[in-house]
Amino acid sequence: MKRRAGVLCVAAGVLFALVAGVARAQKAIPEDADFWSDYPHEQLADFLVSRMSDEELLSQIFMFGWNDKTTSLLQQWIGARGLGNVKVFGWNTDDLPKVAQGIADLQRRAQARRYKIPLFIATDQEGGWIRHVKGETTVTPGNLAIGASSYPIDAYYSGYYINREIKTLGINMNFAPTVDIYTNHQSTVIGPRSFGENAAHVGELGAAFVAGSIAAGVIPTAKHFPGHGDTDADSHGKAIEIDVDVRTLNEREMLPFKYLISENIPAIMSSHLKFPRIEPNGPPVSLSKEFLTGILRKQLHYEGLIITDDMQMNGATSYARLSDACTLAIEAGNDIILSSETADLDEQLWVKNLALVRSSAAFRQTVQTAARRVILHKLAYFKGGNAAPLYPDPATVRQSVPDPEGQAFFLSQACRSVTTYKKGTIPYRPQPGERVLLAGHQEYPEFFAEAEKRFGKCARFPYKADMGPYHALWVHDNLIPLAQGYDTIIVCVDSENNATAIRALEALQRSGKRVIVLSIQSPVPAMNLTWADSVIFGYSYSPFSFRAMFAVLAGDFEAQGTVPLN
């Protein structure tokens, strides 16, 4: 009996100690506490949202676009209402010190408010084609080049160095990686932004990119849920329907997202895509409770942030006017509502939804849940020890951008990715007196410069990268007569119109001329140019990719990359 009593006393003591420990951890938070107060994240998030006004709760889940022309309006949103998030779009980002200064000013305004909740500052810096922060940031080989090398370590260090550059500017969230599968080979909106066509491989490379991003200190965001790869249309311009069934969606498009969710991806972007065979007559995924709450939250057990794609896109506003679309996006389960344009202070986007917060207990609870999740992620990030600076120093930006270590890495990555699609006379070395013509994009001077480093002075025929059908006809009519006077024509191809324009060179190839094709961006347009002597895929207009392609052409090394498409 005494032993039992002793055991009970010990158990009671342990229980008392546990209760006392919990009580200490959950001690009452004083009214003057703020974001930076030292309390457990969950407890502090509860404290903050319980005391925030309706305006502060709603503002915490909006994200508006920044450029140097909207700074004053954004300052008003932050100062008067507590706007929680800002997106840096690619319209005014050539002057990196100005970008850093603008971000520092916005964060100072946020810190002047009573709860001192910092801003998530986001951008699209995927690498390769999509690079919203310009200036001296690195133009990298991109995702399809990573898929061609097939090394997860290339994905890791791409995420690491890309994000280390933007972190210097105070950007703490990146809408990357794109984990859409290159299912539709005619896609012009995804294309080389994808890691490739194999869903499992895309998931693996996406996870490596995510790990590199986190190591660099920037929050990654996987997009575009549940998968944008099986269409050749662009949801910026219209509502897109993807005709796949539940099984295909589960086993193909969503597979990379499932993999990333198992790896605890912190943020996912919802797409403005419709899936009529899954939700007949339903809204775009970004406005769909079925997809975001039913599938993403409940079925896939995702607990991170859900962020809409730009609500200004026609894929959303063709379904409902902007203010109503924002309401539907909130009710569907998005935590952050993104608008590329900064709304005026009295726009319906704000007025209508604030009225709903005040009149509907259910809508207010949804907003409060989203705001709490945003704040909880901010607490984990900003107090995690590796966050981007709140106040980046404009004077030191150019010391870190471009990233010095990254330059050597991206050149090596480009070399691992280059693919010889048709070998022909590789290595190519011009004979004495051989006449060489370079036909390439005037926007990419590296094409001409790298060729002339290798082969000496060459004739040039420049044309536009963004080639419409009329310019393609002009190229065809002018290039062919000119090319007849040369022995070797080295052509750069980046689009179907571009490929069409140079197909007439096939007759010259048959007549004894040598035509060499260097393909950048998607390799698909150049796959039908095998009549040429040699075809090399570089997957990007990065200077590193041009350097690697000409190195392969000259025989410095043999290309090891493989086309990441079936």
Disulfide bonds with the S-S distance in Angstrom:
none
